[in-house]
Amino acid sequence: MITAHEFIAEAGRCGFDFFTGVPCSFLTPLINGVLNDRTLRYVGATSEGEAVAIAAGAWLAGRQGVVMFQNSGLGNAVNPLTSLNAPFRIPTLMITTWRGQPGVADEPQHTVMGAITHDLLRLVGVESAPFPTDAAALAPALARAADHLRAGGLYALVMAKDSVADEPLRPAPSPPTVPGQRFDDPTAGEPPSRIAVLERFLARTDDDTAVIATTGKCGRELFTLADRRQHLYQVGSMGGASAMGLGVALNTWRKVVVLDGDGAALMKLGNLATIGSYAPPNLVHIVLDNGVHDSTGGQATVSASVNFAAVALACGYRHAASCRSLAGFEAALDQAARQSGPSLIHIRIAPGSLAKLGRPTVGPDDVARRFRDFLSEDAAR
Ligand SMILES: Cc1ncc(C[n+]2csc(CCOP(=O)(O)OP(=O)(O)O)c2C)c(N)n1
C-alpha cells in the first residue's frame, strides 16, 4: 500500500500537473489526497468520457493530465479515447480501478467489466500496467508511463483494491453561487444559416482567441471559411467540444470559444454543469441549434423543446443569451466579450450547409500541435 501523498509527489516529479475524473471507492484516498492539496487542481467530471476530453483540453494548454475513474466507466471513455485522443495523438495517463477482479469478491455489476478490463484497454490502444502498491515501485512505474505519453500514447495504471492508504477528505470552502444574467434577442425572422453565423463570428473574433468546433459540418464550414492555427476541428468525440474547451480555458489566459451543435450539446449535457461549476471566466460556449443532426442527414434532435440559455444559467454560467437573428447574435457576442464568463449563446439557425463542403485537409495530429503551440504563445502584438 502507498499513500496518496507519495503518489502525488512522484507524479509531480514526472510532470503530471492536472487531475480530473469520476470517483470510485478504490480511488477515494487518491482523489481525496489530490483534493486536499490546495496547490493541485482536480476537476470532478460528470462522466468518464467528459474527464478524458477535459484532460485533452488541458494537454493542449500545456498540462499533462491524469484521469481517474472506475473501470465500469471505461465504456463511457471509449468514444473520446478512440475518436479524440487517438486521431489527435493526445497523450493521457489514466488510473482505472479494477472492480470485479476475477477471484476477488465484488458486486455483481462489476463481474463482466472486471473480466475484460485489460482486454478492453488493449483493444482501444491503451497500454496498461498495475498501479504500484509499494513506494519503491512508484518512480519506475510513473517514469514508464511518462515515456509512453511522450511518444503520444495512452497509458493506464490499473488499481486493485486497497492500493492506497486511507486519506480523509478535508472540508473545502464551496465557491459562492453567483446568479447568472440573461440576454434575449428581441429580433426575429428567418433563422440564419450556420455559415452566415460563422462568418459574423469570425469577423468579430480577434487573433488571440482559441476556437474549438464540434463534430460534423460545423468544423468543416469553419475550415472552409478560414483555416487558422487557433482552430481545432473536433472531427470525432461528439459532445466533447465543450469539455475540451473547459480543459483549455482552465489552463490559459486566452479567450476560448466552443462552437457546439444542439445534438452534440445534448449528448453531453452534463458538460454544462461542470463548466458552470468550475466557471472559467474566459469561456464562451455557442450552441448552433438547427434542430437536427444536420451532418448525418437532418434527423431531428429534441432541441425544439430545450431552452439552452435557461439550462446554462441553471448550471451556473454567468451569462446566457438566446437569439435567432444575425443582429441578435452579434449583440450577444459583444456582450460576451465585455463580460466575465462562462457565457452561453444559443442561436437557432436553419438546417443545411454548403453544397460542396470540404473537410479539413490538415490532419488532427497537426491541428492539435499547432493549436497547442498557439496556446503556448504570448498575446499577438
Ligand atoms: C458518439 C457519436 N455518435 C454519432 C456520431 C455521428 N455524428 C456525427 S455528426 C452528428 C450530428 C451532430 O449533430 P449536431 O451536434 O446537432 O450538429 P449538426 O450536424 O446539426 O451541425 C452525428 C450524429 C458521432 N460522430 N459520434
The ligand as an ORCA input file, in Angstrom:
! r2SCAN-3c Opt
* xyz 1 1
  C     -20.623      9.289    -30.499
  C     -21.039      9.640    -31.882
  N     -22.277      9.336    -32.293
  C     -22.665      9.657    -33.551
  C     -21.799     10.286    -34.396
  C     -22.227     10.611    -35.820
  N     -22.450     12.046    -35.968
  C     -21.517     12.886    -36.453
  S     -22.025     14.475    -36.517
  C     -23.544     14.036    -35.928
  C     -24.642     15.054    -35.770
  C     -24.276     16.136    -34.827
  O     -25.439     16.910    -34.626
  P     -25.349     18.390    -34.099
  O     -24.433     18.474    -32.961
  O     -26.727     18.898    -33.904
  O     -24.624     19.177    -35.274
  P     -25.069     19.383    -36.797
  O     -24.722     18.139    -37.534
  O     -26.517     19.687    -36.820
  O     -24.239     20.530    -37.242
  C     -23.627     12.678    -35.644
  C     -24.828     12.014    -35.113
  C     -20.513     10.598    -33.896
  N     -19.599     11.223    -34.644
  N     -20.166     10.255    -32.664
*
